[in-house]
Amino acid sequence: MNASTLFAALLVTASLAACDKPTTVNVPPPAVGVPGPAGPQGSTGSDGLKGDTGKTGDATTVIVVPAASSPSN
């Protein structure tokens, strides 16, 4: 009787030790930074070189490029 109690206690201990204990991971929320003061205003760009205006054509043909189509899902 004494051996069966000892065997039962060892069996319970071994079965509880073999159980997989779930691990809980606490993920902190993303840090939201407070924006700092605005930086100094940048300088304006140069106008660049201006090209000559184009020559008026003598034909009446108009080429119309179709708009890009939206991708279908």
Summary of the structure (lengths in Angstrom):
residues: 73
radius of gyration: 39.3
end to end distance: 72.8
largest distance: 116.0
contacts: 32
relative contact order: 0.05
helix: 22%
strand: 0%
